[in-house]
Amino acid sequence: MPSTIAVDKVRVGMFVHLEGGWLSHPFPRSAFRIGNEAQLATLRSLGLKEVRWSPEKSDPIDDPAATPATPPLPQAASDAPGQDTAATAAQEERRRALNAQREAVQRCERQYGEAARSWREATASLGTRPDAALQCSQALAQGMLNELLVEDDIAIRLVNGAGGDRASAHALNVSVMAMLIGRALKLSEEELLDLGVGALMHDIGKLDVPDRLRHIDDQFTAAEVAGYRDHVARGLAQGQRLGLSPGALAVIAQHHEHADGSGFPHKLPAEKMTAPARIVAIVNRYDNLCNPPARVHPLTPHEAVSMLFAQGRNRFDAGVLSAFIRMMGVYPAGSLVQLTDDRYAMVVGVNSSRPLKPRVLVHDPRVPRAEALLVNLEDTPELGIRRSLVASKLPPAALEYLDPRPRVAYYFEALAAPALRQAAAS
């Protein structure tokens, strides 16, 4: 646990914790190990009397309380250049990290936008150019699969998604989450491609039903419920006309079936559903909870995961549900949270291999939102998430700063992207 030490007793190799935000000191992080004399000089130049430090994270050193204090550095003009150099280096390091972060966000947003356009092109071609629709959907799924196969460390990233309509956002959300789960479950490349195409096209039957029947409503009559459920059969017919593979067709046909046999249209049990279909059944439900039609109140991502865990353990395949929760984390991207130091934050990225330590945007009124570096909780073991919150529970200033979107949209993020590797190596 961190303890307090006088600044004049701090030594190179000690892991220290600085209070305040990015504007209160020149270091790129608020918790770090003092690596050299230049950093030590910069720390002493801040005018602090004491700081917190973690002995267990520090290099082996003598007891600092028993070590004679190093005399304060003289304030001669000759010392100023060294201090300025250290501060400038820290500021430059932070600038590079911020640029890398912005490039990563822009890359995800651009890829998401391109994918949304491709999906709209595919569905727009269904009636008049089925061959083009097939080619476009397969190319989109193959492109997404290539991202999963090339990169070792893939995260699920919260993106703006404001430029797309609900149908394209839903198709992409289901595809991204489904393919990540399929990858975690070690499906073959052929199965992953079928999963991707099927997930992208799972709701194409809704294009052939009246608008008012495209989303289930508790007030529907029996005839209206039947009309809504008919989108599955219509989607299967569209997929067959396009020439989709049997694996992709199974996803369309079975995405509303449940492992306990309570789904529709054929009440299939889990053993008669394909693995890709069992995956899509879960992520389709999750996205509909987070991004429902306008007349239905959305759940937060945390609430949606909690509901699936509580109510879906019998309804959905247990192995797939466990993989989904492991991948999304207890606090999925898009969740508003309060940290253990009482600050408010929004989860923006979850590494599927380390879901309990997401990356968060932290509300800090001293730092402009556009200049805020994300905090990776994996690198800050002393900091964690205390609880999830709904937007109405946040102070207005924190809510405005974090700016949660009304629609939760996801895309892949390669954590080993060149810009991020360069920043990490700097």
ABEGO torsion letter per residue (X at the ends): XBBBBBAAABBBGBBBBBBEBAAABABABABBBBABAAAAAAAAAAGBABBBBBAAABBBBBBAAABBBBBBBBABAAAAAAAAAAAAAAAAAAAAAAAAAAAAAAAAAAAAAAAAAAAAAAAAAAAABAAAAAAAAAAAAAAAAAAAAABABBBBBBBAGAABBAAAAAAAAAAAAAAAAAAAAGBBAAAAAAAAAAAAAAAAAAAABBAAAABBBAABBAAAAAAAAAAAAAAAAAAAAAGBBAAAAAAAAAAABBAAGABOAAGBBAAABBAAAAAAAAAAAAAAAABBBAABBBBBAAAAAAAAAAAAAAABBAAAAAAAAAAAEABBBGBBBBBAAGBBBBBABBBAABAABBBBBBBBAABBAAABBBBBAAABAABBBABBBBAAABBAAAAAAAGBBABBBBBBBBAABAAAAAAAAX
